[in-house]
């Protein structure tokens, strides 16, 4: 493996999901799924069509990467199971990348990026990161599963934050309200460096999963058996038992 390895990356933690093919840090091709359809019905077809579009086959892939959570329980299981099966069949390494970490990377350089992802029941998955100019993402705290208002109050003492991810788009009005109450500047385009700002939506999160997987590859074991989901909270089925 080298830093120019061909990587197929999969992200099924969000409703639409995405897949991407990259060579090293170069994004070659990608596609975004249909949020109205289950990943179980579309993922294999999306992978096949993407590889054909890029003029590649599965045998050309040197490494697999997948968003390992948190996110949709069903989506995560489908994505991880698919990547595990492909990696084990082709005897290729596979790496799981935390979804919130990929969201932070997609938002760009920032000393304080809060990644927000819908968690169902009106709640969010949330975690803060710093992202440097080389694309290295550093965790500031641990992922949490809490109501959006509580998530924002958790960081309300910080006057400069970049909010990123689908959860930030959904709860944009709440973020603006709390910023105004705290008398922080508020920006929609995420271009500034001061105040509370919203990063632009990221359509193909899978390409950032690939970038982080490449960073991780240098150390540790990366077999299908090593790939685990990050759920953060119990599933609805577990909560009912």
Steps between C-alpha positions, in 0.01 A plus 500: 500500500614856426365852542375469140291191565164468327227521765131422472315680779142457616285720723158369602471679835283776350166466325630540144849360552779516244779299340833619361813381327829674583865452414688619801349838586377553144124463465431314175124443496204485731125476523230588751216265587124545505378587852158346425647153434665253736876455468431126494332541163747739341854474643639214291357653183646841589843344553484313170388806305764722662783262414375474142485879478863519617610222262589272790407161643485373856831323444663841446402615849791486745319613815141532619377769739164549666332747735479299821256719690321646668206529266201302379516156666367320194717701264815437702439127510444484125809706418730322742376152402550581131853631548591207725378252240688669215821537698495142625419356156773700325751475788533878519528725807195691621484793739212648697489879539280677757220682318525817709874518430434488124237775536754720679764443231251588226434835670864606462761653728372613837612516862151397613264305274184352649372212286126436530312200362128418548457212743126442483240586764587869443849458643849533350840338509753772576876534544757779482826485300783717383617467139838630386610609154641155421163332554589349837192475718546506879221412742423762765236300690310173479196434277166550672135426424291785640220746410616773260440786747713323760768436239520868413495613862795266559714724279332834569804639683700494174458809284657342190363169368444340161187283507499224238297206379135422426407576860633854465285555192188362669548706817627814330233723654579377849873560446425854376271565799756393760776695322283813503415455868871474580575801273729297278539579132312251282592403144323264262776431248766380742762719329593717798728423791307673780164439664268204449484384140336222302714294263352445152330159451724214393342273240770233464620425852659175381797682346592638843463153649764390248737783598481412869540129427822575315631685805411205725653232282857553623443313823294215643313205358243567229321175428128439469497356852639826639219712357247600767204736504487808724140529616533747794150408618298175515274419206123555527453122529743488790331796671164318488631184669 
